[in-house]
Amino acid sequence: MGYSFVYNADTSDDDRKDDELRFEFGIFIDGTLNNKKNTETRKIVRGETNEHVIIDPESRHHKANLHKEALDYEKIKAGRILKNEKLEKPEDYTKYIKGVYRNLLDKQGTDNSYSNDYTNVARLWMCCTEDYRVYVEGMGTIDMEQDDGDGFMFGAGVTGIRGRVREACTRVVERIKAETDKPKNGKKIVSQITLDVFGFSRGAASARNFMYEVTKPAYSPNVIAVQDGYEPTYGYYEGTRAQKKYKKVLADTDGVSINTTLLVDGFMPEFGHLGYCLLEKKLITPKELERLEVVIRFVGVYDTVSSYDELGSALGGYNFDNDVAELHLNSTRFQKMVHFTAKDEHRTNFALTRINPSAKAIEKNFPGVHCDIGGAYEHGPEVVDEIGTSLKDNHFKRAAYKILFDPLAIYTKSGLEELTEELIDQHWYNRGELVINKQYLPSVYDPVGLTILDALYYEKLTGTKKLVRKDYSWIFAHFMEEFYKTIVMKPNFNLKTVEKYPIPENSFLGSVKKHLHDYVFGEGKEWEFKTDAQLEYESKEREKLDKKLKALENNKQADPAVKTVQDNLNPTYYKSKTDKILPGDNTKPEKTEPSQLKEVVIYGYSVQKALRILRHDYCHWSSTRDWFGMEPNGGFFSAPEEDRKRKFH
């Protein structure tokens, strides 16, 4: 059988034989609606390639771009082929215009793969050598095409989690084939494949599933029924329908029919789809497959969100709660794994799949939401239209008075007022950035044309920030590269992330990075937010404790029951067996003050003050009630403690 074992050190070529070929690849699987090619094309076309450009939907520059693209879309609909000389392939502009066009799904509020910035997965890929890096597009995306609903909503289909895992296997084999096809390698045997895997969001789930896939043992194929034409019909009468005919075929675990000549002793080959593709491309024989070593060396993932249901439907429902078992997300066949997670993410469909920490598996939690850690935000203003609504948040912080139905609920805004105060207390927003407005419902007309119920509305809480920066997310590209280089000695990174995405050391963000670095690589503690009320309470408690300690130190009364005990055997070296002051003893103890921890300072601010600035200026508010799949946890029928709190798998 083959070997999918993990070494305790970086792989070495010292023992490689002349007839062997050993390969080493980094697999970079992007997140949902993240696509490096689509992002790059949009940046080039719109003149937004500078990392520090601010993307403002209200700017004249942005509106002019959208207007031009809308006009060009109409020209393309009429049959014209348009070009843009800025692009490497000018004819790709026509594909771009078709792909960036906002369809019905986008109008529900979701971003598309063209509007997002690069993720940390893409940033890491950009810093690696050409022969090492293998990029796989994020779920729901296709290069230069419109985004795919199944992949985006359910992680399903060709652009879903399993589809991307299979694609990663295929691309690795294509890279191997490119080398084995060279005349100098014609008679050499593929003996070892070393893989590092990176991923974000569903791409992180794909990376973890990929580990399982490429270390999978041989297994029996499944039997499935596929359509094989139609049953013969005899005669015709109204209402006759052709009956489909089916045949049984063998398939892999994804239900994809297989070439039965590639079975090994009646079993699917070892190493899952990777092993199957190696045999299919004739890059290896079944005998050589038995001796093949597949090494999972480093796994670097950001905020694993699976949200997977291959049979999911917006109308028929879906189940995201069984993903850990269904996708085998807890595989441990790796040398080193690092998982960076977002402490403040709280959307319904963004439950976090944690790892099991161990000596070789590290998980670190950071302030911010999903894309604050994994990337994909641009610099720019942030407008969240429905942070909360009177329809679903009227109960906020009112558990004692919660009722199942209140016909007047949509006309009260006490719950939204409390939510407003909560967001201000948590320093996500300043007071002037939150507004409660009325959202009018469509008018309803009676049969004779008179307007009725014209004044129906609900109230919504809208948050607006003039600018939220994206460069906080760069820190986690820096940290991932640093972790990687602790176990991999080879120069697979030909660019340093700290140079391509620089953060000045003497800046506020540089000081934040230093503080987090001590938590990640040193003895620092996880950065926990405390409200002003919490800080005030802790301050008062410290004052009480200090007073008690000082009172004890100033108490000069000895306990009369305590007497000294002399050592008669050696009076020269006699020492009292008690540390209390005896009556009549004029010796005074050294005066001491209650010990205090040295306050950690970040760029001139206390830790809590710095976290307040970080939340407001660098972290985003991810949830909204008016976008499909972006709703916060909690709601009218939920307990208050569940409101906007993340779920875990």
ZAMARGU-4260 file (C-alpha; in steps of 0.2 Angstrom, whole numbers, plus 5000, padded with zeros to 4 digits):
<rodrens>
0) 5000/5000/5000 | 5005/5018/4998 | 5010/5030/5012 | 5002/5045/5018 | 5013/5049/5033
5) 5019/5064/5041 | 5037/5068/5045 | 5043/5077/5060 | 5054/5088/5050 | 5054/5096/5033
10) 5056/5084/5018 | 5073/5081/5012 | 5080/5076/4995 | 5096/5068/5003 | 5090/5050/5000
15) 5082/5053/4983 | 5088/5041/4969 | 5092/5046/4952 | 5076/5037/4945 | 5064/5046/4957
20) 5054/5061/4955 | 5048/5071/4970 | 5036/5085/4970 | 5031/5099/4982 | 5016/5110/4980
25) 5007/5123/4989 | 4988/5122/4986 | 4979/5138/4989 | 4960/5137/4990 | 4951/5153/4990
30) 4935/5157/5000 | 4916/5159/4994 | 4914/5172/4981 | 4933/5175/4981 | 4942/5174/4964
35) 4959/5181/4961 | 4957/5183/4942 | 4940/5192/4944 | 4947/5203/4957 | 4963/5207/4947
40) 4953/5211/4931 | 4941/5223/4940 | 4956/5232/4948 | 4964/5234/4931 | 4949/5239/4921
45) 4943/5252/4934 | 4961/5258/4938 | 4960/5252/4956 | 4977/5242/4957 | 4985/5252/4971
50) 4983/5243/4987 | 4978/5260/4996 | 4965/5265/4984 | 4948/5269/4993 | 4933/5261/4985
55) 4919/5273/4988 | 4902/5269/4979 | 4897/5287/4980 | 4913/5294/4972 | 4912/5301/4954
60) 4926/5289/4949 | 4916/5274/4954 | 4899/5280/4947 | 4908/5284/4930 | 4915/5266/4930
65) 4898/5258/4933 | 4890/5269/4920 | 4902/5264/4907 | 4901/5246/4911 | 4882/5247/4910
70) 4883/5255/4893 | 4896/5242/4887 | 4884/5228/4893 | 4870/5234/4882 | 4883/5234/4867
75) 4888/5216/4871 | 4870/5211/4872 | 4868/5218/4855 | 4882/5206/4849 | 4897/5217/4849
80) 4914/5210/4856 | 4923/5224/4866 | 4941/5225/4871 | 4951/5233/4884 | 4970/5236/4880
85) 4974/5237/4899 | 4971/5218/4900 | 4984/5205/4896 | 4971/5198/4884 | 4961/5213/4878
90) 4946/5202/4872 | 4943/5196/4891 | 4935/5213/4893 | 4919/5206/4885 | 4919/5191/4897
95) 4922/5203/4912 | 4907/5214/4907 | 4896/5199/4907 | 4903/5192/4923 | 4902/5208/4933
100) 4885/5212/4928 | 4874/5212/4944 | 4860/5199/4942 | 4845/5195/4953 | 4856/5186/4966
105) 4867/5201/4968 | 4853/5213/4969 | 4848/5204/4985 | 4863/5212/4993 | 4877/5200/4991
110) 4894/5205/4984 | 4901/5196/4969 | 4918/5189/4966 | 4923/5204/4955 | 4919/5217/4969
115) 4929/5209/4983 | 4948/5212/4986 | 4961/5198/4987 | 4960/5187/5002 | 4975/5181/5012
120) 4975/5165/5002 | 4978/5175/4986 | 4990/5186/4994 | 5001/5171/5000 | 4999/5163/4983
125) 5006/5179/4975 | 5022/5178/4986 | 5026/5160/4981 | 5036/5153/4967 | 5028/5148/4951
130) 5033/5130/4952 | 5026/5128/4970 | 5010/5137/4970 | 4993/5130/4964 | 4978/5141/4965
135) 4960/5135/4966 | 4946/5148/4964 | 4934/5151/4978 | 4917/5143/4980 | 4903/5150/4969
140) 4915/5158/4957 | 4922/5154/4939 | 4935/5164/4930 | 4928/5178/4920 | 4910/5172/4922
145) 4895/5176/4933 | 4895/5168/4950 | 4887/5151/4953 | 4872/5151/4965 | 4874/5133/4971
150) 4892/5135/4976 | 4889/5152/4984 | 4874/5147/4994 | 4877/5129/4999 | 4895/5125/4994
155) 4888/5113/4982 | 4891/5107/4964 | 4906/5110/4953 | 4910/5126/4961 | 4907/5119/4979
160) 4918/5112/4992 | 4919/5094/4985 | 4921/5101/4967 | 4936/5112/4973 | 4944/5098/4981
165) 4943/5087/4966 | 4949/5102/4955 | 4964/5104/4967 | 4968/5085/4964 | 4967/5088/4945
170) 4978/5103/4945 | 4991/5094/4955 | 4991/5080/4943 | 4992/5092/4928 | 5008/5100/4936
175) 5016/5083/4938 | 5012/5078/4921 | 5020/5094/4914 | 5036/5087/4922 | 5035/5069/4918
180) 5032/5074/4900 | 5049/5081/4899 | 5062/5070/4890 | 5074/5070/4904 | 5061/5063/4916
185) 5053/5050/4904 | 5059/5035/4914 | 5058/5042/4931 | 5045/5036/4944 | 5034/5048/4954
190) 5039/5043/4972 | 5034/5057/4984 | 5021/5071/4983 | 5023/5084/4997 | 5008/5096/5000
195) 5005/5112/5009 | 4987/5117/5010 | 4980/5135/5013 | 4962/5140/5013 | 4949/5153/5019
200) 4931/5151/5024 | 4924/5137/5013 | 4941/5136/5006 | 4947/5132/5023 | 4934/5118/5024
205) 4940/5112/5007 | 4958/5112/5013 | 4953/5101/5028 | 4943/5090/5017 | 4957/5089/5004
210) 4969/5082/5018 | 4956/5068/5020 | 4954/5065/5002 | 4972/5063/4997 | 4976/5052/5012
215) 4960/5041/5009 | 4963/5022/5009 | 4957/5011/4995 | 4938/5009/4995 | 4924/4999/4986
220) 4916/5010/4972 | 4897/5014/4974 | 4884/5008/4962 | 4872/5022/4955 | 4859/5023/4942
225) 4862/5035/4927 | 4850/5039/4913 | 4852/5028/4897 | 4840/5035/4885 | 4822/5031/4885
230) 4811/5016/4885 | 4803/5011/4868 | 4785/5017/4865 | 4772/5008/4856 | 4758/5018/4848
235) 4753/5036/4852 | 4739/5043/4862 | 4736/5060/4870 | 4746/5062/4886 | 4759/5049/4881
240) 4776/5053/4889 | 4793/5044/4885 | 4799/5035/4900 | 4817/5037/4905 | 4828/5022/4905
245) 4842/5019/4918 | 4857/5008/4919 | 4868/5004/4934 | 4886/5010/4934 | 4901/5011/4946
250) 4905/5028/4954 | 4916/5036/4967 | 4910/5044/4983 | 4904/5060/4974 | 4893/5050/4963
255) 4904/5053/4948 | 4905/5038/4936 | 4922/5030/4935 | 4933/5021/4922 | 4932/5003/4929
260) 4949/4999/4921 | 4957/5010/4934 | 4951/5000/4949 | 4964/4991/4958 | 4959/4973/4963
265) 4941/4979/4962 | 4944/4994/4973 | 4945/5013/4970 | 4964/5018/4971 | 4972/5024/4987
270) 4974/5043/4989 | 4956/5047/4983 | 4954/5058/4968 | 4973/5061/4967 | 4977/5043/4965
275) 4963/5041/4953 | 4969/5055/4942 | 4987/5049/4943 | 4982/5032/4936 | 4970/5040/4923
280) 4984/5051/4916 | 4996/5036/4916 | 5008/5045/4927 | 5010/5030/4938 | 5006/5011/4938
285) 4996/5002/4952 | 5012/4995/4958 | 5021/5012/4959 | 5005/5019/4968 | 5008/5006/4982
290) 5025/5014/4985 | 5020/5032/4983 | 5022/5043/4998 | 5010/5058/5000 | 5015/5070/5014
295) 5004/5083/5021 | 5017/5095/5028 | 5008/5112/5033 | 4990/5117/5034 | 4987/5135/5035
300) 4968/5140/5036 | 4958/5155/5040 | 4941/5155/5049 | 4934/5138/5043 | 4916/5140/5038
305) 4909/5125/5029 | 4890/5128/5027 | 4889/5113/5015 | 4874/5104/5009 | 4876/5096/4992
310) 4857/5094/4990 | 4853/5111/4998 | 4839/5122/4991 | 4834/5140/4995 | 4816/5133/4994
315) 4818/5116/5000 | 4829/5119/5015 | 4847/5114/5019 | 4857/5106/5034 | 4874/5114/5038
320) 4875/5105/5055 | 4882/5089/5050 | 4897/5095/5040 | 4911/5090/5051 | 4907/5071/5049
325) 4901/5073/5031 | 4917/5082/5025 | 4929/5073/5037 | 4935/5090/5044 | 4945/5083/5058
330) 4958/5074/5049 | 4975/5074/5059 | 4987/5068/5045 | 4998/5083/5044 | 5014/5089/5051
335) 5008/5106/5057 | 4992/5115/5056 | 4988/5133/5060 | 4970/5140/5061 | 4966/5159/5063
340) 4948/5163/5068 | 4937/5178/5070 | 4931/5182/5087 | 4917/5194/5082 | 4909/5185/5067
345) 4890/5181/5071 | 4881/5178/5055 | 4869/5163/5055 | 4877/5154/5041 | 4895/5157/5047
350) 4896/5144/5061 | 4915/5141/5065 | 4922/5123/5063 | 4936/5123/5076 | 4951/5112/5076
355) 4957/5101/5090 | 4972/5110/5097 | 4987/5099/5100 | 5006/5100/5099 | 5005/5101/5080
360) 4989/5110/5079 | 4987/5128/5084 | 4972/5139/5084 | 4972/5158/5088 | 4957/5169/5089
365) 4958/5188/5084 | 4947/5203/5085 | 4936/5206/5070 | 4924/5197/5059 | 4926/5184/5045
370) 4935/5194/5031 | 4944/5205/5044 | 4955/5190/5047 | 4954/5181/5030 | 4954/5197/5019
375) 4943/5202/5005 | 4938/5219/5011 | 4943/5235/5002 | 4947/5252/5010 | 4931/5262/5009
380) 4915/5268/5018 | 4904/5255/5026 | 4885/5256/5025 | 4875/5242/5034 | 4857/5246/5029
385) 4848/5234/5042 | 4859/5230/5057 | 4842/5226/5065 | 4824/5229/5062 | 4809/5231/5073
390) 4802/5215/5065 | 4815/5204/5072 | 4825/5214/5085 | 4811/5222/5095 | 4815/5210/5109
395) 4833/5215/5111 | 4839/5214/5129 | 4821/5211/5135 | 4820/5193/5139 | 4809/5196/5154
400) 4796/5204/5143 | 4797/5193/5128 | 4781/5188/5120 | 4777/5177/5105 | 4767/5189/5096
405) 4764/5208/5097 | 4754/5216/5083 | 4761/5233/5088 | 4779/5227/5088 | 4783/5234/5071
410) 4778/5251/5077 | 4790/5252/5092 | 4808/5255/5092 | 4813/5252/5110 | 4822/5236/5105
415) 4832/5245/5091 | 4836/5259/5103 | 4844/5246/5115 | 4853/5238/5101 | 4860/5256/5096
420) 4866/5258/5114 | 4874/5240/5114 | 4884/5244/5098 | 4890/5260/5105 | 4895/5252/5121
425) 4904/5239/5111 | 4913/5253/5101 | 4908/5246/5084 | 4900/5263/5080 | 4900/5281/5087
430) 4883/5288/5091 | 4882/5299/5076 | 4884/5284/5064 | 4868/5275/5069 | 4851/5280/5064
435) 4834/5272/5066 | 4823/5275/5050 | 4807/5269/5043 | 4806/5256/5029 | 4790/5257/5020
440) 4782/5241/5014 | 4774/5240/4996 | 4757/5247/4995 | 4742/5235/4994 | 4728/5239/4982
445) 4710/5234/4983 | 4700/5227/4968 | 4692/5245/4964 | 4709/5253/4964 | 4709/5262/4981
450) 4725/5262/4991 | 4724/5253/5007 | 4737/5249/5020 | 4748/5262/5012 | 4757/5267/5028
455) 4763/5250/5033 | 4782/5250/5038 | 4794/5243/5049 | 4809/5252/5057 | 4827/5248/5054
460) 4844/5252/5062 | 4857/5258/5049 | 4875/5260/5052 | 4887/5271/5042 | 4906/5273/5044
465) 4915/5285/5032 | 4930/5274/5031 | 4935/5256/5037 | 4953/5251/5032 | 4958/5234/5026
470) 4976/5233/5031 | 4973/5225/5048 | 4970/5208/5038 | 4988/5209/5031 | 4994/5205/5049
475) 4987/5187/5047 | 4996/5185/5030 | 5012/5190/5039 | 5009/5178/5054 | 5005/5163/5042
480) 5021/5165/5032 | 5030/5166/5049 | 5022/5150/5055 | 5026/5141/5038 | 5044/5146/5039
485) 5046/5138/5056 | 5045/5120/5048 | 5049/5123/5029 | 5066/5128/5025 | 5065/5129/5006
490) 5062/5146/4998 | 5045/5143/4992 | 5041/5161/4996 | 5051/5172/4984 | 5042/5188/4991
495) 5040/5192/5009 | 5022/5196/5014 | 5029/5210/5026 | 5036/5218/5011 | 5022/5216/4998
500) 5009/5221/5011 | 5019/5232/5023 | 5014/5239/5040 | 5025/5252/5047 | 5032/5247/5064
505) 5030/5264/5072 | 5011/5265/5067 | 4996/5261/5077 | 4993/5245/5066 | 5011/5241/5069
510) 5009/5242/5087 | 4993/5231/5086 | 5003/5218/5076 | 5017/5218/5089 | 5004/5215/5103
515) 4996/5201/5093 | 5013/5193/5089 | 5016/5191/5107 | 5000/5182/5109 | 5003/5171/5093
520) 5021/5167/5096 | 5025/5171/5114 | 5016/5171/5131 | 5003/5185/5127 | 4985/5182/5131
525) 4970/5182/5119 | 4964/5200/5116 | 4947/5201/5125 | 4936/5216/5124 | 4929/5224/5140
530) 4915/5237/5140 | 4917/5254/5150 | 4906/5247/5163 | 4916/5231/5165 | 4932/5242/5166
535) 4924/5253/5179 | 4918/5238/5189 | 4936/5230/5189 | 4943/5246/5194 | 4932/5248/5209
540) 4936/5230/5214 | 4954/5233/5213 | 4952/5248/5224 | 4943/5237/5237 | 4957/5224/5236
545) 4970/5237/5238 | 4962/5244/5254 | 4961/5227/5261 | 4979/5223/5258 | 4985/5240/5265
550) 4974/5237/5280 | 4983/5220/5283 | 5000/5228/5281 | 4996/5242/5293 | 4990/5230/5307
555) 5003/5230/5320 | 4994/5220/5333 | 5002/5203/5335 | 4991/5188/5339 | 4995/5184/5358
560) 4992/5166/5355 | 5007/5165/5344 | 5024/5163/5353 | 5042/5162/5346 | 5050/5145/5347
565) 5069/5145/5351 | 5081/5132/5344 | 5090/5128/5360 | 5102/5117/5351 | 5109/5131/5341
570) 5105/5148/5348 | 5117/5157/5337 | 5107/5153/5322 | 5090/5155/5330 | 5076/5162/5319
575) 5059/5165/5324 | 5047/5152/5317 | 5033/5165/5315 | 5033/5181/5304 | 5022/5191/5315
580) 5027/5206/5326 | 5028/5201/5344 | 5022/5213/5358 | 5036/5225/5363 | 5047/5221/5347
585) 5052/5238/5339 | 5057/5229/5323 | 5046/5236/5308 | 5043/5226/5293 | 5048/5233/5276
590) 5033/5243/5270 | 5025/5235/5254 | 5012/5241/5242 | 5000/5230/5233 | 5008/5223/5217
595) 5001/5229/5201 | 5002/5222/5184 | 5012/5233/5172 | 4999/5241/5159 | 5002/5235/5142
600) 5002/5250/5130 | 4999/5250/5111 | 5005/5265/5102 | 5002/5276/5117 | 4985/5269/5121
605) 4980/5256/5134 | 4975/5239/5127 | 4957/5242/5129 | 4958/5259/5121 | 4968/5252/5107
610) 4955/5238/5104 | 4941/5252/5103 | 4951/5261/5090 | 4954/5244/5081 | 4935/5239/5081
615) 4929/5256/5074 | 4943/5260/5061 | 4948/5243/5055 | 4935/5230/5059 | 4919/5228/5049
620) 4901/5224/5055 | 4897/5209/5044 | 4878/5205/5047 | 4863/5213/5040 | 4845/5208/5040
625) 4842/5212/5021 | 4854/5201/5013 | 4852/5182/5009 | 4863/5172/5020 | 4870/5187/5030
630) 4858/5188/5044 | 4864/5188/5062 | 4861/5174/5074 | 4846/5177/5085 | 4829/5185/5081
635) 4812/5186/5087 | 4811/5168/5093 | 4828/5167/5100 | 4835/5169/5117 | 4844/5186/5120
640) 4860/5177/5124 | 4860/5170/5107 | 4859/5187/5098 | 4874/5191/5087 | 4884/5177/5095
645) 4893/5164/5084 | 4889/5146/5083 | 4903/5133/5083 | 4904/5115/5076
</rodrens>
